[in-house]
Amino acid sequence: TAPVPTVGPERTTQQPLPPRPPLDLLAELTNTPPPPDTPLRTAVRRVKIWTPLVLLLVVVFGVVQSVRPLPAPTLELTAEDSYTFEGGKVDIPWPAKGQAALDVQGIGTFGSSGEQKPVPIASVAKVMTAYLILREHPLKSGEDGPKIEIDQAAEDQSDAGQESTVDVTKGDKISQREALESILIASANNVARLLARWDAGSEKAFVRKMNDAAKDLGMKNTTYTDPSGLNNTTVSTAVDQVKLAKAAMQQPAFREVAAMMSYVDYKGTKHDNWNRLVGYNDVTGIKTGTTTSALGNLVFSARKDVNGETRRIVGAVVRQPAGGPDNTILGAALYEGDKLIKAAQGALESATILKKGTVVGYADDGLGGRTPVAVTEDVTAVGWAGLSVKLTFAADELPHQAKAGTKVGTLTVGDGSTNAVKVPVALQKDLVEPGFADKLTRLG
């Protein structure tokens, strides 16, 4: 075969690429390779990434803080929590023997004398009987109450030798009020036992109630074994009997009966109060109790008007030997009680503790806002030289915002009982709701 003739040198030819799309050409012309990383560029990049997220979180936090419930405002007392009357300690003429205690209801105590150990109290026990009857069967002021039928035991005990009783007949009926008059004024043992059976079904069950009531009143050194006090095993102390007397004198019917100088029973017989102090020198009760073993005992109450306010003095003397003007145990109890009453009446005085408008505390909104609160009238208290009385602050339910003058609490001077001095406390300025900045920055 013949070789193919070589025309010229062999060369490779490059075929042209097909045309590229315009957008690809544009991208190739404008894209440049990323610059090398540096710390600055890294930081900038992170800021760009995190800033929107942080801003979002801030917005969410602000919204949450603004809609969260506000803390409940509280009242804070900044005034002194006590006040002491000027002068030295009052000299109280305590009995030389036995026990005694002397208080002013709603204010405080003058103290006590003698060793406060349980001793027989005789018919003073009937104070608890009357207190329980009225607690279980309340009487309104002036009300007679239900009729109580006389049973055979009450009639049989009408003539019981040396006991104090009133004459009653089986089948007859007396009102609850007359029954109370008979035990507090005539000191009728037979009616005291009748009341116990009427209330609790039996004397034993009633005695259990007496001891439960004593426990409730904090009478730690008291034990009752009968409703009349005739038993020497019914024992108490002067301090305990003052606790009971203050509770009993809260009941209108008890106060009314205790203050009677005499009463006439349903048979027309008049009975004088064994407590001869009642009706004189503003003495308003309460009960005597005497036996040869218990000696002379008296629980008493009296009034004293000080600066237009009536205060109740309550006290007790127990286990007094024969003495007084007539040299008897009853006379001794009345004589010693009278001295204590007059001493307390003479010692009571009035003092202005705080003037109207005095700031006594603040309403705290819980977020740093403090709105002053002030007493709305002069705060006056009754006491005696050397006595320290407590000042306590009771808050009402506080709103988040209120106008100046809105009552927000009560300032109490004394022991906090219903007889203590109580003065309204009001906002001195407008109480405003915390602002947005306070809401935003609060913690917890």
Disulfide bonds with the S-S distance in Angstrom:
none
